[in-house]
Every structure is written in C-alpha cells, then in structure tokens.
Amino acid sequence: MNVRSHRRLLTALSFALALMAIAAGPVTILVSQAPATTPLTMLSREGRRVIPLTLVNNQEFVAVDDLAPLFQLTVREDALGALTVAYKDKTIVLTNQPLASVAGRLVSLPAPPSRAGNRWLVPVEFISRALGLIYDSRLDLRKPSHLLIVGDYRVPRVTVRYDLLSPGGRLTLDATPRADSTVTQENNNLLSIKFDADALDVAIPPLGAQGPQSLIQGVRVLDATTLAVDLGPRVAGFRATSLPVDTTMRLTIDVLATPADTPVGVPGVAGPAPGSDLPPSLGPPESTIRTIALDPGHGGDDAGVVTASGTKEKDLTLAIARRIKAAIEARLGMRVLLTRDDDRDLSLEDRTAVANNNKADLFVSLHANASLRPEVTGASIYYAAFESTAVAGAFAGVERVPTFSGALRDIELVAWDLAQTHHLDRSMAFAAILEERLRERVVLSARPIDRAPLAVLESANMPAVLIEMGFLTNADQEKQLAASEWQNALVQAVTEAIISFRNSIVGGVQ
C-alpha cells in the first residue's frame, strides 16, 4: 500500500469513528461531581477572569456554558444528542466518546463529555486540544498551575531553587520562555525581582529548613510581575547574574553570610578550603565608588533630538538609564541615582545638584547626537574642559573650620561651578576605560574621546563624563539605539567600565 492510499484509509477510518460516536449519543455521568478546589484563571489583554472547574471522577471539567461568552462560542445540541460548538465558521462536534471532531479533524480527549443538570461539562483539556485549533488567538493551557493564557500575553513559568553554599547560599530562578529581570534591594531585609512580563506563573517550593538565622527567609509574590526575597539578618551582601539557557533565562542570586556568623561544620555545607579567599564578586573591595548618578539627558518640554519617525532623545536616554541602573544594582550592589525617573523638565544645575547632594562617586550623563550629515555615526565620550585661567582661579582660598575634637583644620574652598577641576584626572581616566569597553561592543565615532565646556559636568564634585550614544540623524543608528540588543551591549560596556575603574582606584593606579 502506498503512502497516499494509507492516508486515505486513515481519513476514512477517522470519519467513520466520528459518525459512530455521533450516532451513539451522549452519556450522562453524575458520579463524584464536585467543585474543584482551584478554579482556572484566564489571563488575557482584557484582564484576569476566573473560570470554575468541576471534578468528575477526579478529572477536572469545565462547563461549556462558561466558555461560550468568553470565547464568543455558539452551542447547540442536535436531535441525536451530539453537541456542536461553533466559533465563526468552524465547528467542534462532541458526543459520548473521548473524542472531538474539530473542523473535520478527529482529536482525543482524556474523558468523554458529561452533564451536570442542563449543563454540558468537558475535560479542561478541551480548551487546548479542540478549541485551540479553531480559535483566532493562541490558547496556552497550563493545567498544573490552573492558568489559561489567551493571546500573546507574556507569562513566563518561573521555578525557584535554593542551595546552601559556603559561605552563603544561592537562589536560582529559571524563567521560561526567557524573561529579563531586575533585582533591587529595597532595604536590608528585602530584594525585589521584577520580570519583564505581563504576569508570572510561579512555582515556589519549600526552601528547606528555615529559621531566624537562615540567609533566605522566603520567596513570595509581591505583585503580578514581581517576586520578593526576604533576607535573614546574617546576609552581608549579594550578587545577581543572568544567563540564557536554551529557552530559559536563569537568574542566579548569590548571598554571602556575615563572616563572624558563617556556619562551620553544618551538615551538607562544605567549609572553605584552607587559604581560600571569599569570591571577590561577593565581597567587593573597599572602594570610593559606592554611589553612581546617572543623568538621562533632556526631559519634559526639552525633547532633545527628535527624528522624522518620532524617536525622541529624552525617551531614549531615560530608557537606557533605567537599564544601566538595574544592571549596576544587580551586578555590583551599588547605589544608583537617576537625576530624573520620569518625563519632566530638569535644569542642568539641578542635574548636577542631585549627584552632589547625594555624595555620588561617579556621574554619567547620557545623550544622543545629531548631525547635518546623515552618514555620521558612532558613540563618543566627553569630559569637562576649562580654560587654564579658570582652573587657576578655581580655588577661592582657605578657611579654617573646627573638628569634632575642638581643633581647627584648613580646607580649600573651590568655586561651585568649577568643582569638576578637582576631578579632571579621574574623569579622563574613566573616559579612557569607557572608550575601551565601548569599542568592544558598539560603533565609535572618529574621535571617541573629547573635551568640551559642558555645564552639566562643570559643577560635578566627582569624576564625570557625558556619553553621546550615537547619532539619531543616521537612520541605521536610530534603529540600533532603539533595539534591545544594542542597548544591552551599551549597558554591559558601561557596567564593566565601572568595575575596571573601581578596581583601578582600589589598586592605587588612580
């Protein structure tokens, strides 16, 4: 028998089975019917709805009457007792068999339909196996979680695992399909993990023996897209890293115990090897970089560069600043300030004041460039430029001030708008490191480092640079700047530049 003849035979058999099923009529099953303990939650762009489920012989069923208004279905029962469920011009025929004829195609169900009084009940798998074949939007039934996701609603499945490691512990969260996340330390006892998703499908198992001295007290759902990690009092620090694994994005959070309280000889926890050091990423070296100020250029009525397609510099700088903030906080555990976290007007003086008043150790201003020549492209870095006479006159004198001991000490007074003159060497050093890291990942301009009399840098009382990320007047680069892949490359370059700059200070190079 050739392949074509074989297919014709299978089609004929399927059609015959469907006819036999229809002729047999429905069977009313009234055994062990009870409401299910957990209803089905439907998530869609229209919101969240709850669909009741019924247990029939320990099998979860859903009423066709409950599905009809949600999916615009027409339901009718013919004289033979067969049930026809129609969506637009496509139909599903149900009988007393664990089968459904879907637009002429025969599919299996885990159990035949049932009745509860005048209501038809179908196995919950009917939604994915039958209705999903004719419905316009994707139907993703996640039976173990009692979730039904309609359309392109992004709901990653997040699984959580906690492992004890010396001298701390490791929390691993796998999001499938991939979803980026941002880890923020809300206070000494709480980490929040916000996922780039519409909702979460979370599985949080028991985290093992927990108690007052546990590093991780628990993981809980904070809102639709955020998890909270409750930290114990012995946590000295943490490091968060993300890594794609096939279709999963894996977030690993390593927590470090306070050295004095590190458990010794605890069953299942290996002690540190003789002479071993703590991981440098968990025990960051003493550094003068503890707070970073990020300045998203423009805002409010000042849109900056605006392209013909509607891209606005002010929106781009804010979006990328938020990404950099999230990456630095997650990877380095540093405090990161945004001079603006919304679309509002902000003067140049106010931008620098945010950094100065919060005693920031590094200031980075983000901008996008423009040129009359559309072919010009590439990122560049600027540090402040002053006239030599201005630098010479920056010092306004010396003043004697009292100390806590009652003695006096001399301090040099510097004109506020020339505060950057004290930090030019370090600003130039950071610009050089930043140029190296950017060159590895993004296109740079013909002159990647330059100096300019920029007011936003002149009053910064810490190392400060301004990054022109690229030219929005270049059509290709405009698309690049808006793309997640390019933004991720920039974020990684800036983060690694900060690490190198911090290490150079600790090592005494600066």
Order of alpha helices (4+ residues) and beta strands (2+ residues): alpha-beta-beta-beta-beta-beta-alpha-beta-beta-beta-beta-beta-beta-beta-beta-beta-beta-beta-beta-beta-beta-beta-beta-beta-beta-beta-alpha-beta-alpha-beta-beta-alpha-beta-beta-alpha-beta-alpha-beta-alpha-alpha
